[in-house]
Amino acid sequence: MNFPENLKYTESNEWINVEGKVATIGISDFAQDQLSDIVFAEVIVSVGDIVKKGDTIATIESVKAAADVYSPVSGKVLSVNEQLAGAPEVINTDPYGAAWIITIDLSNPAEENALLNAAAYDKLVQAHE
C-alpha cells in the first residue's frame, strides 16, 4: 500500500493535500484496493458549494461495492474533477494524482489537525486487514 507522507488521511479512507488554504481531496490507495474494479464515480457537489466536514462529496461504485466519499474539512468547493465520470477506473490506477475528486478553499484550517498522518493511517489500515 502506498500512503504518501505529504498527505493527511481520514478514518473513512479519504486523503487530503493542503497547500495554503486550498485542499485537494481523494480516496486512498487502501480504499481503491478494497473497492476493487471501480466502474462508476459521481461527484455530488458543484463549484461554489459550501461543504462541511463529514458531508458526502461523491459516490464511487465498483463491481463489488459502493462507497460514499466524505469531505475531511469544511470550505467552498473550488473545482471538481469532471474526468472521473468518464474514466472512473483512474481511481484504481492513480488514486493520489489524476483521481483527485475536488478542491476546497478551507474555511477552518484547524480541521486539518484532527486528520491522520501517513504512519497513523498505515497503522489503522493494518488493523483492518
N, CA and C atoms as a LAMMPS dump frame, in Angstrom:
ITEM: TIMESTEP
0
ITEM: NUMBER OF ATOMS
387
ITEM: BOX BOUNDS ff ff ff
-5.0000000000000000e+02 5.0000000000000000e+02
-5.0000000000000000e+02 5.0000000000000000e+02
-5.0000000000000000e+02 5.0000000000000000e+02
ITEM: ATOMS id mol type element x y z
1 1 1 N 0.832 -1.186 0
2 1 2 C 0 0 0
3 1 3 C 0.883 1.258 0
4 2 1 N 0.389 2.241 -0.677
5 2 2 C 1.12 3.497 -0.81
6 2 3 C 0.376 4.602 -0.068
7 3 1 N 1.037 5.194 0.949
8 3 2 C 0.457 6.304 1.707
9 3 3 C 1.471 7.447 1.747
10 4 1 N 1.416 8.335 0.746
11 4 2 C 2.399 9.43 0.697
12 4 3 C 2.463 10.225 2.003
13 5 1 N 3.688 10.519 2.414
14 5 2 C 3.94 11.219 3.675
15 5 3 C 3.404 12.649 3.684
16 6 1 N 3.291 13.278 2.515
17 6 2 C 2.877 14.684 2.471
18 6 3 C 1.367 14.866 2.596
19 7 1 N 0.613 13.768 2.631
20 7 2 C -0.837 13.844 2.723
21 7 3 C -1.31 13.543 4.136
22 8 1 N -2.553 13.938 4.42
23 8 2 C -3.229 13.559 5.66
24 8 3 C -4.376 12.636 5.258
25 9 1 N -4.872 11.848 6.21
26 9 2 C -5.863 10.82 5.916
27 9 3 C -6.982 10.835 6.955
28 10 1 N -8.128 10.266 6.554
29 10 2 C -9.251 10.142 7.475
30 10 3 C -9.461 8.674 7.811
31 11 1 N -10.195 8.421 8.878
32 11 2 C -10.522 7.044 9.239
33 11 3 C -11.464 6.418 8.213
34 12 1 N -12.146 7.256 7.414
35 12 2 C -13.041 6.743 6.376
36 12 3 C -12.338 6.656 5.01
37 13 1 N -10.997 6.745 5.014
38 13 2 C -10.133 6.451 3.861
39 13 3 C -10.048 7.52 2.778
40 14 1 N -10.295 8.781 3.122
41 14 2 C -10.028 9.875 2.198
42 14 3 C -8.623 10.404 2.468
43 15 1 N -8.012 11.004 1.442
44 15 2 C -6.747 11.721 1.628
45 15 3 C -6.986 13.196 1.337
46 16 1 N -6.1 14.013 1.881
47 16 2 C -6.186 15.451 1.666
48 16 3 C -4.774 16.009 1.553
49 17 1 N -4.597 16.901 0.597
50 17 2 C -3.328 17.602 0.424
51 17 3 C -3.628 19.089 0.555
52 18 1 N -3.074 19.707 1.592
53 18 2 C -3.336 21.121 1.845
54 18 3 C -2.137 21.948 1.406
55 19 1 N -2.413 22.936 0.564
56 19 2 C -1.393 23.897 0.129
57 19 3 C -1.967 25.282 0.37
58 20 1 N -1.459 25.942 1.413
59 20 2 C -2.012 27.236 1.796
60 20 3 C -3.409 27.025 2.353
61 21 1 N -4.407 27.658 1.716
62 21 2 C -5.796 27.482 2.154
63 21 3 C -6.581 26.589 1.206
64 22 1 N -5.894 25.934 0.27
65 22 2 C -6.579 25.08 -0.7
66 22 3 C -6.265 23.613 -0.405
67 23 1 N -7.331 22.817 -0.324
68 23 2 C -7.187 21.389 -0.051
69 23 3 C -7.684 20.587 -1.247
70 24 1 N -6.888 19.605 -1.668
71 24 2 C -7.295 18.651 -2.694
72 24 3 C -7.662 17.355 -1.979
73 25 1 N -8.77 16.734 -2.396
74 25 2 C -9.307 15.566 -1.697
75 25 3 C -9.503 14.411 -2.681
76 26 1 N -9.203 13.2 -2.205
77 26 2 C -9.434 11.991 -2.983
78 26 3 C -9.598 10.813 -2.043
79 27 1 N -9.579 9.584 -2.587
80 27 2 C -9.628 8.397 -1.731
81 27 3 C -8.276 7.694 -1.764
82 28 1 N -7.973 7.028 -0.678
83 28 2 C -6.65 6.422 -0.513
84 28 3 C -6.459 5.169 -1.361
85 29 1 N -5.204 4.781 -1.484
86 29 2 C -4.825 3.557 -2.174
87 29 3 C -5.527 2.362 -1.521
88 30 1 N -5.596 2.355 -0.203
89 30 2 C -6.283 1.282 0.517
90 30 3 C -7.763 1.229 0.13
91 31 1 N -8.417 2.389 0.061
92 31 2 C -9.849 2.438 -0.279
93 31 3 C -10.096 1.901 -1.689
94 32 1 N -9.28 2.328 -2.649
95 32 2 C -9.491 1.841 -4.018
96 32 3 C -9.211 0.344 -4.108
97 33 1 N -8.244 -0.137 -3.331
98 33 2 C -7.92 -1.561 -3.325
99 33 3 C -9.075 -2.373 -2.739
100 34 1 N -9.684 -1.874 -1.674
101 34 2 C -10.817 -2.562 -1.05
102 34 3 C -12.026 -2.595 -1.993
103 35 1 N -12.246 -1.492 -2.717
104 35 2 C -13.371 -1.442 -3.649
105 35 3 C -13.144 -2.347 -4.855
106 36 1 N -11.897 -2.494 -5.258
107 36 2 C -11.526 -3.302 -6.425
108 36 3 C -11.818 -2.54 -7.711
109 37 1 N -12.357 -3.178 -8.735
110 37 2 C -12.534 -2.572 -10.055
111 37 3 C -13.635 -1.509 -10.041
112 38 1 N -13.235 -0.249 -10.05
113 38 2 C -14.191 0.858 -9.979
114 38 3 C -14.8 1.091 -11.358
115 39 1 N -16.149 1.137 -11.387
116 39 2 C -16.871 1.259 -12.65
117 39 3 C -17.698 2.547 -12.742
118 40 1 N -17.836 3.277 -11.623
119 40 2 C -18.678 4.469 -11.616
120 40 3 C -18.186 5.425 -10.541
121 41 1 N -18.139 6.703 -10.878
122 41 2 C -17.803 7.736 -9.893
123 41 3 C -18.648 8.962 -10.189
124 42 1 N -19.301 9.476 -9.161
125 42 2 C -20.128 10.669 -9.317
126 42 3 C -19.807 11.659 -8.205
127 43 1 N -19.334 12.833 -8.597
128 43 2 C -19.117 13.905 -7.631
129 43 3 C -20.462 14.597 -7.466
130 44 1 N -20.943 14.704 -6.226
131 44 2 C -22.296 15.228 -5.999
132 44 3 C -22.311 16.661 -5.482
133 45 1 N -21.15 17.304 -5.47
134 45 2 C -21.09 18.726 -5.134
135 45 3 C -20.636 19.481 -6.377
136 46 1 N -20.885 20.78 -6.375
137 46 2 C -20.537 21.619 -7.521
138 46 3 C -19.644 22.759 -7.084
139 47 1 N -18.945 23.348 -8.045
140 47 2 C -18.118 24.522 -7.772
141 47 3 C -19.002 25.595 -7.135
142 48 1 N -18.513 26.166 -6.042
143 48 2 C -19.258 27.202 -5.332
144 48 3 C -20.033 26.69 -4.136
145 49 1 N -20.268 25.365 -4.069
146 49 2 C -20.982 24.797 -2.927
147 49 3 C -20.147 24.942 -1.654
148 50 1 N -20.828 25.084 -0.541
149 50 2 C -20.17 25.082 0.767
150 50 3 C -20.366 23.687 1.362
151 51 1 N -19.269 23.051 1.728
152 51 2 C -19.349 21.736 2.36
153 51 3 C -18.81 21.827 3.771
154 52 1 N -19.369 20.967 4.627
155 52 2 C -18.898 20.865 6
156 52 3 C -18.132 19.566 6.153
157 53 1 N -17.237 19.544 7.106
158 53 2 C -16.503 18.322 7.411
159 53 3 C -17.505 17.191 7.621
160 54 1 N -17.312 16.077 6.912
161 54 2 C -18.187 14.924 7.052
162 54 3 C -19.292 14.847 6.011
163 55 1 N -19.498 15.923 5.231
164 55 2 C -20.51 15.888 4.17
165 55 3 C -20.099 14.911 3.074
166 56 1 N -21.063 14.25 2.463
167 56 2 C -20.797 13.384 1.322
168 56 3 C -20.506 14.254 0.107
169 57 1 N -19.37 13.979 -0.563
170 57 2 C -18.994 14.767 -1.738
171 57 3 C -19.025 13.954 -3.024
172 58 1 N -19.023 12.615 -2.898
173 58 2 C -19.011 11.759 -4.095
174 58 3 C -19.487 10.362 -3.737
175 59 1 N -19.874 9.635 -4.777
176 59 2 C -20.221 8.219 -4.654
177 59 3 C -19.363 7.459 -5.648
178 60 1 N -18.797 6.36 -5.174
179 60 2 C -17.954 5.52 -6.025
180 60 3 C -18.505 4.102 -5.974
181 61 1 N -18.634 3.487 -7.146
182 61 2 C -19.125 2.117 -7.213
183 61 3 C -18.108 1.241 -7.938
184 62 1 N -17.986 0.025 -7.424
185 62 2 C -17.112 -0.957 -8.071
186 62 3 C -17.953 -2.177 -8.41
187 63 1 N -17.313 -3.186 -8.95
188 63 2 C -18.046 -4.405 -9.285
189 63 3 C -18.543 -5.113 -8.03
190 64 1 N -17.985 -4.78 -6.857
191 64 2 C -18.402 -5.491 -5.656
192 64 3 C -18.992 -4.625 -4.546
193 65 1 N -18.911 -3.302 -4.652
194 65 2 C -19.409 -2.466 -3.56
195 65 3 C -19.63 -1.033 -4.025
196 66 1 N -20.316 -0.281 -3.185
197 66 2 C -20.476 1.161 -3.4
198 66 3 C -20.021 1.86 -2.128
199 67 1 N -19.47 3.054 -2.291
200 67 2 C -18.982 3.79 -1.132
201 67 3 C -19.209 5.282 -1.332
202 68 1 N -19.539 5.941 -0.23
203 68 2 C -19.61 7.395 -0.242
204 68 3 C -18.237 7.944 0.103
205 69 1 N -17.947 9.114 -0.427
206 69 2 C -16.698 9.815 -0.121
207 69 3 C -17.09 11.056 0.678
208 70 1 N -16.408 11.273 1.799
209 70 2 C -16.746 12.367 2.711
210 70 3 C -15.666 13.432 2.7
211 71 1 N -16.084 14.667 2.899
212 71 2 C -15.113 15.75 2.976
213 71 3 C -14.434 15.73 4.339
214 72 1 N -13.098 15.704 4.366
215 72 2 C -12.388 15.71 5.643
216 72 3 C -12.33 17.097 6.29
217 73 1 N -12.72 18.117 5.54
218 73 2 C -12.648 19.501 6.02
219 73 3 C -13.843 20.297 5.495
220 74 1 N -14.011 21.493 6.046
221 74 2 C -15.084 22.394 5.617
222 74 3 C -14.532 23.465 4.697
223 75 1 N -15.381 23.94 3.778
224 75 2 C -14.959 25.026 2.909
225 75 3 C -15.821 25.141 1.669
226 76 1 N -15.358 25.971 0.756
227 76 2 C -16.068 26.226 -0.501
228 76 3 C -15.399 25.436 -1.618
229 77 1 N -16.207 24.706 -2.392
230 77 2 C -15.686 23.897 -3.491
231 77 3 C -15.151 24.815 -4.588
232 78 1 N -13.862 24.651 -4.91
233 78 2 C -13.209 25.454 -5.95
234 78 3 C -13.22 24.769 -7.301
235 79 1 N -13.055 23.433 -7.3
236 79 2 C -13.058 22.684 -8.554
237 79 3 C -13.485 21.25 -8.304
238 80 1 N -14.005 20.645 -9.369
239 80 2 C -14.486 19.266 -9.353
240 80 3 C -13.782 18.535 -10.492
241 81 1 N -13.33 17.327 -10.239
242 81 2 C -12.657 16.54 -11.272
243 81 3 C -13.707 15.931 -12.205
244 82 1 N -13.989 16.631 -13.279
245 82 2 C -15.01 16.2 -14.244
246 82 3 C -14.59 14.937 -15
247 83 1 N -13.304 14.611 -15.007
248 83 2 C -12.811 13.452 -15.754
249 83 3 C -13.25 12.12 -15.133
250 84 1 N -13.578 12.131 -13.834
251 84 2 C -13.903 10.871 -13.16
252 84 3 C -15.153 10.195 -13.711
253 85 1 N -16.137 10.977 -14.123
254 85 2 C -17.381 10.39 -14.63
255 85 3 C -17.12 9.532 -15.867
256 86 1 N -16.241 9.981 -16.74
257 86 2 C -15.956 9.246 -17.968
258 86 3 C -14.863 8.211 -17.841
259 87 1 N -14.073 8.298 -16.793
260 87 2 C -12.958 7.365 -16.61
261 87 3 C -12.769 7.034 -15.122
262 88 1 N -13.782 6.427 -14.492
263 88 2 C -13.683 6.153 -13.051
264 88 3 C -12.552 5.195 -12.684
265 89 1 N -12.109 4.387 -13.664
266 89 2 C -11.042 3.41 -13.393
267 89 3 C -9.714 4.07 -13.029
268 90 1 N -9.571 5.367 -13.308
269 90 2 C -8.341 6.071 -12.936
270 90 3 C -8.163 6.085 -11.409
271 91 1 N -9.26 5.925 -10.678
272 91 2 C -9.163 5.86 -9.213
273 91 3 C -8.331 4.644 -8.81
274 92 1 N -8.449 3.538 -9.56
275 92 2 C -7.657 2.344 -9.265
276 92 3 C -6.192 2.517 -9.634
277 93 1 N -5.914 3.255 -10.698
278 93 2 C -4.541 3.337 -11.193
279 93 3 C -3.754 4.534 -10.665
280 94 1 N -4.434 5.601 -10.279
281 94 2 C -3.731 6.816 -9.845
282 94 3 C -4.522 7.545 -8.755
283 95 1 N -4.736 6.879 -7.587
284 95 2 C -5.604 7.48 -6.563
285 95 3 C -5.113 8.816 -6.006
286 96 1 N -3.791 9.053 -6.056
287 96 2 C -3.252 10.292 -5.487
288 96 3 C -2.935 11.356 -6.535
289 97 1 N -3.199 11.058 -7.79
290 97 2 C -2.887 12.003 -8.859
291 97 3 C -4.118 12.373 -9.652
292 98 1 N -4.278 11.727 -10.803
293 98 2 C -5.372 12.044 -11.719
294 98 3 C -6.747 11.796 -11.111
295 99 1 N -6.826 11.022 -10.043
296 99 2 C -8.123 10.676 -9.453
297 99 3 C -8.54 11.585 -8.297
298 100 1 N -7.942 12.773 -8.197
299 100 2 C -8.436 13.706 -7.181
300 100 3 C -9.922 13.93 -7.423
301 101 1 N -10.662 14.272 -6.382
302 101 2 C -12.12 14.402 -6.52
303 101 3 C -12.552 15.865 -6.55
304 102 1 N -12.162 16.63 -5.526
305 102 2 C -12.486 18.063 -5.501
306 102 3 C -11.347 18.835 -4.855
307 103 1 N -11.371 20.155 -5.06
308 103 2 C -10.525 21.056 -4.285
309 103 3 C -11.448 21.994 -3.519
310 104 1 N -10.993 22.383 -2.34
311 104 2 C -11.789 23.216 -1.429
312 104 3 C -10.936 24.368 -0.917
313 105 1 N -11.558 25.537 -0.801
314 105 2 C -10.962 26.677 -0.101
315 105 3 C -11.344 26.495 1.366
316 106 1 N -10.368 26.202 2.201
317 106 2 C -10.63 25.878 3.604
318 106 3 C -11.278 27.048 4.352
319 107 1 N -12.34 26.74 5.082
320 107 2 C -12.95 27.763 5.932
321 107 3 C -12.468 27.631 7.374
322 108 1 N -11.943 26.458 7.735
323 108 2 C -11.437 26.234 9.084
324 108 3 C -10.165 25.386 8.995
325 109 1 N -9.022 26.022 8.69
326 109 2 C -7.777 25.266 8.509
327 109 3 C -7.399 24.387 9.7
328 110 1 N -7.874 24.703 10.895
329 110 2 C -7.548 23.902 12.074
330 110 3 C -8.11 22.48 11.985
331 111 1 N -9.124 22.259 11.134
332 111 2 C -9.685 20.906 10.983
333 111 3 C -8.632 19.922 10.49
334 112 1 N -7.64 20.417 9.771
335 112 2 C -6.576 19.542 9.278
336 112 3 C -5.834 18.875 10.428
337 113 1 N -5.757 19.531 11.577
338 113 2 C -5.016 19 12.714
339 113 3 C -5.609 17.703 13.258
340 114 1 N -6.883 17.447 13.001
341 114 2 C -7.543 16.24 13.501
342 114 3 C -7.33 15.037 12.585
343 115 1 N -6.694 15.251 11.435
344 115 2 C -6.509 14.165 10.473
345 115 3 C -5.269 13.338 10.791
346 116 1 N -5.204 12.152 10.21
347 116 2 C -4.1 11.225 10.473
348 116 3 C -2.924 11.481 9.54
349 117 1 N -1.709 11.344 10.08
350 117 2 C -0.543 11.376 9.193
351 117 3 C -0.387 9.985 8.571
352 118 1 N 0.55 9.845 7.651
353 118 2 C 0.711 8.59 6.909
354 118 3 C 0.975 7.405 7.836
355 119 1 N 1.815 7.584 8.842
356 119 2 C 2.147 6.476 9.749
357 119 3 C 0.925 6.036 10.548
358 120 1 N 0.154 6.997 11.054
359 120 2 C -1.052 6.662 11.824
360 120 3 C -2.095 5.989 10.935
361 121 1 N -2.205 6.459 9.698
362 121 2 C -3.169 5.852 8.771
363 121 3 C -2.739 4.427 8.421
364 122 1 N -1.453 4.219 8.192
365 122 2 C -0.935 2.894 7.88
366 122 3 C -1.264 1.933 9.023
367 123 1 N -1.098 2.395 10.261
368 123 2 C -1.409 1.575 11.429
369 123 3 C -2.906 1.231 11.468
370 124 1 N -3.747 2.204 11.157
371 124 2 C -5.197 1.99 11.111
372 124 3 C -5.544 0.947 10.047
373 125 1 N -4.962 1.071 8.863
374 125 2 C -5.229 0.14 7.761
375 125 3 C -4.793 -1.271 8.142
376 126 1 N -3.627 -1.391 8.744
377 126 2 C -3.131 -2.713 9.127
378 126 3 C -4.048 -3.388 10.135
379 127 1 N -4.687 -2.61 10.976
380 127 2 C -5.616 -3.152 11.959
381 127 3 C -6.881 -3.704 11.293
382 128 1 N -7.195 -3.221 10.08
383 128 2 C -8.396 -3.657 9.358
384 128 3 C -8.118 -4.784 8.364
385 129 1 N -6.85 -5.109 8.161
386 129 2 C -6.519 -6.158 7.18
387 129 3 C -6.572 -7.535 7.819
